[in-house]
Amino acid sequence: MIQTIRLEQLLRDTPTPLSRHLVTRPTGRAVRGGIERAVAETGCAMAVLDFTEVGLLDMSCADEVVAKLLLAGIACHVVLAGLREDQLEAVDHVLRHHGLAAVALVADSGPYVLGLADEDMRRAFGCVCATGPMTSEALADQLGWRSERAAETLAGLVAQRLACAEGDEFHPLPLP
Amino acid sequence: MGDAVTRVVEVPATFDDRSFDQFAGAIGAWPPDARLLIDARGVQWVSPYGLVGLLSAAQALKDQSCPLPLFTMPQNDEVNRYWARSGFYDHAEGLFELHGKVPKHAGGNTETLLAVSPIRAIDDVHRAVTDISTNASRIVVEQLGIKAQETMRFGMALSEACQNIVEHSGSIGWVAAQSYTWRRKLGRKVVVMAVSDSGIGFRRSLEALHARRIGDRWGDGAAIEAGLIQNVSRFRDPGRGQGLALIKRFVLQWDGKIAIRSGTARLSIVPKWDDDVPLAEHIPYFPGSQVQITIPAPEAA
């Protein structure tokens, strides 16, 4: 099950709503608490965090909302949607800082990896998203890699929760 | 300490981050051994840094239970009206015994990005961010020729700088932002954001976790360096310390300048257009931390 969580709504629902900006750590902690409660209530496998209509997003809040949520491992997969360029930059920075990665859905473009992912991971992610479920051998064939390189890279995608593994096959996240 | 003796501290005629050392030197040792009379009569020009620095001085005196300082307003009517429009007097009452007539200030200043505002708690940070975001789209875009989507970064930088007051200083602080033409150095418009508090400063904030690692070099300068260059924090949380990293990136992206003063040192990331020294140590002591971020209009604008 995919659950879309509108962060602007969570901001408004915090006990003392302050503004439409995701700034400051206490605000971030309150919003993360809202996400965790929403995920716990539905037991969803994937949470789409929708940043549409959120004003500013500062580093402190990006760290509290996105990085700490991923570190806590509450939802199986987290996808970020509706981020503007400045917000993408803030999230990318905090994810790299923690050695994390996440999928972002950017308008007018396909799914995109934010955070710490090397070039191999980004290419493999692109192939899995474009082609659909594939084995490491199929990826190796497609990219002209040795099979070990393909297997290692796909395992990396799964470890970063950027793809799912089912038997020998690697699946793209079931994006909305 | 009695209040029988009053010492006059003259505010420099051009009062900005550079002449602030002269002001701090005139105050002398902290806490001062006499009641202070802050004499701003001769001031001809003040930057946001000067305004928030003055309020921090008064707040520090209050925090240390010193007698309420006296304050004589600028004699130049136009200058004094600017101080009123900037919001300085809205907050100076209660921190100073004001001498002079506070000019009425209807309406804001067209170049004020953010009037002098207190930062006491998280809701103040939200308010400051909201205000600067609203004004940035008007001033930064129209006057500096910076693209509208880039103005968000001004709010982000300001948010991080203001949060440091709430999270680290142990006192309250002040923030202000203004745009003006910097004829002397650049011949271009700049946006200047200044944040100042009267709290514990970088050295005391970072001492427990980082002094031993740095060893003999530990002091105000090394502490600012640890915060700004190495992005360390007083918290063990590995996610901390990224706020100043963002500000630094923002400043470098825009060929801007950041200068942080704390205690007896000032560390700056100096662009080519400025002649400041990267690190000034053994400058006159001033409580808390003072941050100035200067962003020039792009050269083509």
Chai-1 contact restraints between the chains, C-beta under 6 A:
chainA,res_idxA,chainB,res_idxB,connection_type,confidence,min_distance_angstrom,max_distance_angstrom,comment,restraint_id
A,L18,B,D123,contact,1.0,0.0,6.0,A-B,restraint_1
A,L18,B,H126,contact,1.0,0.0,6.0,A-B,restraint_2
A,S19,B,H126,contact,1.0,0.0,6.0,A-B,restraint_3
A,S19,B,T130,contact,1.0,0.0,6.0,A-B,restraint_4
A,H21,B,V129,contact,1.0,0.0,6.0,A-B,restraint_5
A,V23,B,V129,contact,1.0,0.0,6.0,A-B,restraint_6
A,V23,B,S159,contact,1.0,0.0,6.0,A-B,restraint_7
A,T24,B,I122,contact,1.0,0.0,6.0,A-B,restraint_8
A,T24,B,V125,contact,1.0,0.0,6.0,A-B,restraint_9
A,T24,B,Q163,contact,1.0,0.0,6.0,A-B,restraint_10
A,P26,B,I122,contact,1.0,0.0,6.0,A-B,restraint_11
A,L56,B,V129,contact,1.0,0.0,6.0,A-B,restraint_12
A,L56,B,M152,contact,1.0,0.0,6.0,A-B,restraint_13
A,L56,B,G155,contact,1.0,0.0,6.0,A-B,restraint_14
A,L56,B,M156,contact,1.0,0.0,6.0,A-B,restraint_15
A,D58,B,M156,contact,1.0,0.0,6.0,A-B,restraint_16
A,D58,B,S159,contact,1.0,0.0,6.0,A-B,restraint_17
A,D58,B,E160,contact,1.0,0.0,6.0,A-B,restraint_18
A,M59,B,Q242,contact,1.0,0.0,6.0,A-B,restraint_19
A,M59,B,G243,contact,1.0,0.0,6.0,A-B,restraint_20
A,M59,B,L246,contact,1.0,0.0,6.0,A-B,restraint_21
A,S60,B,Q163,contact,1.0,0.0,6.0,A-B,restraint_22
A,S60,B,G243,contact,1.0,0.0,6.0,A-B,restraint_23
A,D63,B,G239,contact,1.0,0.0,6.0,A-B,restraint_24
A,A67,B,G239,contact,1.0,0.0,6.0,A-B,restraint_25
A,D86,B,M152,contact,1.0,0.0,6.0,A-B,restraint_26
A,D86,B,R153,contact,1.0,0.0,6.0,A-B,restraint_27
